[in-house]
Amino acid sequence: MAKNIDVTELILRDAHQSLMATRMSIEDMIPACADLDQAGYWSVECWGGATFDSCIRFLNEDPWERLRTFRKLMPNTRLQMLLRGQNLLGYRHYEDHVVERFIAKAAETGMDVFRVFDALNDIRNLKCAVAAVKKAGKHAQGTICYTTSPLHTTEQFVSMAKRLQDLGVDSICIKDMAALLKPHDAYQIVRGIKESCGEDVRIHIHTHSTTGVTLVSLMKAIEAGVDCVDTSISSLSLGPGHNPTESLVEMLKGTEFTTSLDKPRLLKLKQYFNTIRPRYAEFLSNITGVETEIFDSQIPGGMLSNMESQLKQQGAGHRMAEVMEEVPRVRKDAGYPPLVTPSSQIVGTQAVFNVLLGRYKVLSAEFVDLMLGFYGETIGPRNPELVAQASKQAKKEPITCRPADLLKPEWDELRTAALLLPGCNGKDEDVLTYAMFPQVAAKFFSTRDKGPKNLGKDPAAKPAAAVATGATSGGGATPMHEPVTYDVKLNGHTHKVTVSPV
């Protein structure tokens, strides 16, 4: 009898985060929920990561309402989120009580599986979150951020898995955010964890497809005993995204493995998202092929686009190659952290500074904190000269304790500040939203009553000028009967223009 391989579907979170800058509207997700719920997935990842930020920053959408919607529309499926450990969904460490409140509220609102990771693989930064998930009676998934360096070995990753098991996690995820996990290494790590932690330990594997090798890596992980793999419906896959769900199903045919996925429903989902993707063309990633250079630079797609943007803003877009050469050097000086949010942004920005301003002539505030241990411990030693420079700049000493141990209780202060904002409803949800993104939340609360935005555009829509003049491709006339309003961008400013029929 073939062994069943569970599948986590990424289409509602990491797929559109990786391929279209997290801009997909809830309006475009709702029609797919019934088929996702009945397709046979072990879980559907639909929240966390950058979605919380994107909801309030770009989509004028309450992320808590998004979660309630998913819970209502997918009652038969585990809902899964990505949580940055002590950082929650923000970019700093939060005091333990805030972490506990956030997880309790997410669990109450409908979240089932919490994939908890730390950008530095510092187990201390996972402990509070894992305990909070367990207290809420939900599935705590401890995560290993996969990366490569002279210090990262199969034995090191297996050792981390054992420590996660000792925390009491319900499963372990190998998270390969930059498509660095090659087939042989995937087999060795999964096999090593099974042998060290026991054959019954549940292992999930998450990879991206950017380098072109990771569908084979999934197969080798399956052969080594992995229990669940992450994929995305093919219409939102590949490039800096993920391996296609349908390809996984076909790959396992004729082997000793299978999935319980419903192929006709997968086809319906593919066809549906085929109609959605073109609407977000302006946000689609420019990476459409294979980028094997990532094996050398270790720069994931999101980090690459961020550095490009920083350089272009300084009129130095032509210096990208220099920055890519500098990133590995900065990473070594910082103790070889994995490059994932927020460490990827910190290392990438410092590399840009080094190229534009001279090596370490200026240290970003975040790089200073990374060098002084305020994000946690790294696998390797940090450059002692840079540690001394960072300490002098920040006028504070390096730390070796868990960073959150230095934080004072902050819930009451956050609540007081949130309640002063126009539009804040006074509930814990709004306080937590404010805690994650104070400036963005203030604007969102004031505009929330206008409802969610959909940034997708009809690819078949005619330009405003063509509609206004009644022009068609055949040269005829299309009569206008009602006024039509357009957004017209002029000299960097957007104006609403209403065109009325003559």
N, C-alpha and C positions, 0 to 999 in steps of 0.2 A: 504494500500500500504506500502510495506516494506521501511524503511528508508535506504538510501544508505550510506555506510561508505566508505570514501575515504581511499586510501592506498598509502603510500610512500614506494617505493622499495629501499632497501639498498645494493643490490648486488654489485654495482660498487664502493662503498666507505666503509661504516662501516663494512659490512659483511667480506670483505677480510682483512680489517684492524684488525678486532677482531680475525679472525681465521687463517690468513696466513701472519701476520706481514706486511700488506700493500704491498705485493710484486707482486700482479697481474699486468701483462703487458697490455698496451693498445692494443697490438696485440691480446690478448686473450679476450678483452672486445668487440672489434669492431663487431665480428660476431653475438653478442647477441643484438646489439642496435636496429635493425629493429623490433624484437619481443617485446623488452621493450617499444619501442615507440608506438606500436599498442595494447599493453595489457590492456590499460585502467587505468593506474596509475594516481593518482593526481599529483605525482611528482616522479622523480628518483634522489636519492641522489648520486652524482658522483664526488664530488670535495671537497676540504677543509679537515679538520681534519689533519691526518698525511699524506695524499696523496701527498701534495705539497712537503714536506720534502723527502718522499720516492722516488718521481720522480727524483729529482736531486741528491739524495744521493746514490741510488742503481740502478736505472733504466736508467740513462743517458737520461732522457726524459724531454722535456720542458713542465711543467704543464699547461702553457697557451695554447700550441698547443693541449694538451689533451682536454682542455675545448672547443676549436674550433672544434675539431673532434666530440665531443658529440653533440654540437649544430647543426652541419651539419647532423649528422646521426639520431638525435631524434628531428625533427622539430615540432612535435605535442605534445611534453611533456614538462612540467616544469622541468627545471634542478635545483637541490637544492644543497647547500653547507653548511658545518658547519664552523662557524667563531667564534674565541675566543674573541669577543669583542675588547677591546683596545689592546689585544695581537695579533690580526689578526690571522696568522697561525704560529707565532713564539712563543717565550717563555719569552718575555719581553713586557712592555708597549711601544707603539709607540705614537709619537706626533700626534695630531689630523689631521694635514694636510696629513700625511702619511696614516692614516686610511681612510680618504676621497678619496685619490688618488687610494688606493688599491680597494676599493669598486666600485668606478666609472669605473675602468679598468675591473674588473670582470664582472660588469653589461654590459659593452660595448662588452665584449668578448662572452657573451652568458648566464650568470647566471641569473636565475629568482627569486629563493627563497633563502634568506639568513637567516639561523637559527643562531641567535646570542646569545652566552652565556658568562657568566663570572664564573670563577672557584669558586669565593667566593659568588656568587649571589649578588654582589654589583651593584646595578642599575646604579650607576654613571659611571661604566666602560662599560655600554651598550649604553649610551645616544648618543655619537658621531656616533657610527656605525649605530644605528637605523636611526638617522637623515640622514646619508649619503645614506642609502638604499632607504629611502623615496624620497630623492632628485633625485636619479637615476631612480625613477619610478618603482622600483621593490618591491617584497613582503618581508616585514620585519617581521620576526618571533622572538618574544621575548621568552627567554628560562628560565625556572626554573630548576636548577640542583637539582634533588631529592636526599635527604639523610635522615638519621635518627640520632637523638641525643636527650638528655633531653630537648633541646631548640627548636627543629624542630617539629612543630605541623601543623595540617590541617589549622588552622587559619593563621599561619605564611605564608604558601604557598599561600593561598587565598589573603592575603594582598599583597604579591609580585606580584601576577597576576594583581591586581588592579593598582599597580604602573606601571607595564608594559603597561597596557591599557592606562594609562595617558600619556605615552611616545608616543602613537600613533601607536603601532605595529598593523600589519594586522592579526596576529594570535598569540596564546600562546602555547608553547610546554612544556610539562612536560618531562624532560630528565632524565631517570633512567639508569645511566651508569653502575651500578653494580648489577642490578637485585634485588634491595631491595624493590621495590614497591609491597606490598602485595595487594590481591584483595579488601579487605575492605577499605584500605587506598586509593586505586585508585578511588573507587566509591565516597568516601567522598570528596576527593580533587576536582575531576571533577565537582561533584554536587555543591560544595561550590563556585567554580569559576563561574559556570553558574548563580548561584543565586546572587552572588555579582557583577559580571561584565555584566550580561544580558545574556539571552538565545541565543542571536545571536552572542556572542563572539565565535570565532573559536578556538577550542582546538585540538592540536595534542598530541599524546603520543608516546614516544620512550622508549622502554625497551630492556634489554638484557635477555638471557634465563638461565644464569648460575645457578640460585638457583632452577629452575624447577617449579616456581609458576606463572610466569608472563603471560602465555597464558590465565590463568584464570583472571589475572589482566586486560588484554586487554578486556575481555568479560565484566567485571564489569564496566570498564571505558566506554565501548560502551553503556551499560545499563544506565549509568549516564548522557549520552549525548555527549560523545566525538565525534569529527567530522572526525578525520583522525588518523590512526595508522600506525606505522612503522613495516615492516616485511622484511624478506629476503627469496628468493627462497630456497627451502628446501635443495638443494645440498650444499649450503653454509649457514647453520643455526645451531642453538642449541650450546651446550657448552657455551663458553664465547661470542658467537654470539647472534643471535636474533631468534624470533619465526618464523616458516615457513609460507610463504605467502599462500601456498596451504592449510595449516591447518586452517588458519583464514577463508578462503573461505568456507571450509567444516563445520567449527564450527558454522557459521551463518545460514546454511541451516535449514529451518524449524522454524526459529525465525522471529521476526519482523524486522530484519536487513538483509542487503545484501551488496554485493560489485558489482561493474560494471566490474570486471576483466574477461578476456577472458581465460577460463580454458585450452583450447587446446594450447594457446600460453604459458601459465604457464608450461605446461608439456614439451613443446619444450625447454623452458629455463632451466627447471630442468635437462633434458637430456643433454643439452649442457654443463652446468656447472659441471655435473657429470664427463664429460670427461676432464674438466680443473683441477678440484681439485687435482687428483693424481699427476699432474705435479709439484705441489708445496708442495709435502709431507715433504720436509726438513724444511719448514717454518710453518707447521701446529701446532696449539696449542696442548699441551699435555692434556688439560682439555677436556675430551670427555663426561663426565657424569654430575652429579649434585653436586654443591658445596654449601650446605646450611650453611656451616661454615661462609660464607660471611656475613650472617645476624649478626654475632657477631663481626667479624674482620673488616667488611666494606671494605675489600681490593678487588678492582676489578681485573680481570684477568691480565691486562697489568701491573698493579702495582706489582702484585705478582711475575710475571716473571722477572721484573726489579730488585726487591729485591733479588730474588734467584741468579741472575747474579752477583750482587754486592757482595753477600756473598761468592759465589764460587771463585770469583777473589781473595778474601782474604783468601781462604782456610778454610772458616767457613760455608760451606753449611749446616752442621749439626745443626746450631744455628737458623734455620729458625723459629722454634716454638717460640723462645724467641722474635724474631723480630715481629712476628704476635701479641704477647701479648703487645709489646711496642707501636705499631702503635696507638691503641685507646688512650693511655696515652699522646702521643705526640699531637694527634689531639685535645684532651681536652685542653692541654696547649696552643694550637694555636687558641683557640676560636671556635672549632668545624667546621672547613671549610669542605665543600663537598670534596670528594676525586675524583678529575677529573683533567686532565691536566690544569695547571702545579702543582696544589696544591698536587695532589697524589704523584708525584715524590718528591716534597719537603719534605712532611711528611714522606714518605717511606725512603728516604735517611737519614733523621735525626734519624729515628728509628734504622737504621743499625748502624749509628755512635754511638748511645747510647749503643747498645748491645756490640759492638766491643771495644769501647774506654772508656766507662763509661758514665753515664747519663749526657748529656749536657756538657761533658768535652770539646767537640769541636762542634761548631755550623757551619753548612754550610752557605755560603754567601746568598743563596736563603732563608734559614730558618730565617736568620737575617732580611732580607727584609720583609718576611712574618710577623714576630713579630713586626716590626716597622711600618707596615701599608703601605708599598710600593707596595703591590699587591691590597690593598683595605681593606675594613672593613669586619670583620667576625661577625657572629650572636652573638657570646659570647665574654666575656672579655678574653684577653690574660693574661697568667701568668705574673704578674708584675715583679717578680724576673728575669724571662727570658727576658722580655722587657728591663730591666736595663742592663742585661748582653749583650744583642744584641747591645744596644746603645753604650756601652763601647767598644765592639769589633769593631764596624763599625765607631765609632767616628762621629755619627750623631744622631739626635733626632728623636723620633717617629713623624709621621705625621697623621693628621686627614682629610686632604683635598683629593680631587680626585688625585690619583698619577700622571695622565697625565698633570695636571695643572702645575707641576714642570718641565716639559720637555720643552726644547728650540726647536725652529724650526730646523728640521734636514734633510729636503728633499735635499737641495742643497749640503750638505756635503755627503749624501748617493750617490747622483748622481755623484759627483766628484770622489768618491772612486770607484764606479762601473765602470766608464768609463776608469779607469786606468787598468782594468783587461783584459788580452788577451781573445778574444772571445766575450766580451760584445758587444751587437749590438747597444747600445746607446738608445734603446727604454725604455719607462717607465716600461714595463714589466720586463726587465732585472734589472732595478734599484730596483723594488719591490722585485724581487727574491733575489737580494743581500741583501736588507734590512731584509728579513726574516731569511736568513741563510748565513751570509757573508763568512765564511770559505768554506762551502760546495758549494756555488754558484761559488766561484773562480775556483774550480776544475771542476765543471760542464761546465762553459763557455768554458774552454779549451778543453773539450772532446765532446761537443755537436754535432759537425759536424760528429761524428762517428755514430750517430743515436741511437735510443732507444735499450735497452737490454731487453731480455726476460730471466728471471731467472728460468722459468719453465723447467722441464726435462721430457723426455719421459719415463714413468715408465716401458715401455717394452724394453727400450734400453739395449743391452748387455754390460757387463763390457768391458773396453778397452782390457784387456788381452784376453778375449774370442774372440773378433772380430779380433784382430791382428793375432791370431793363426788359425783363420778360424774354431774354434770349434763351434759346435751346441749342443743342448741338446740331440740330437740323436747320437752324436759321428761322424757325417759326416763332410764334409768340405764345407765351403762357400768361393768361390774364391774372392779375392780382385783384383779389376781392377784399382782403383784410390787411391792415398795417402789419409790417414785419419789423422786428427789432433785432439789430445786430450789435455786437461789440466790435468797435473799430479801434485799432491800436495806432497811435500817431505820436511820433517823437517820444516813445517810451511810456505814453499815457493811454489808458483805455477809456473810450467814450462810448456811451450807448447812443445809437442812432436808429430812429424809427423811420422806415420808408413806407409811405402811404400810397395807395393807388391814385392815379389821376382820374 
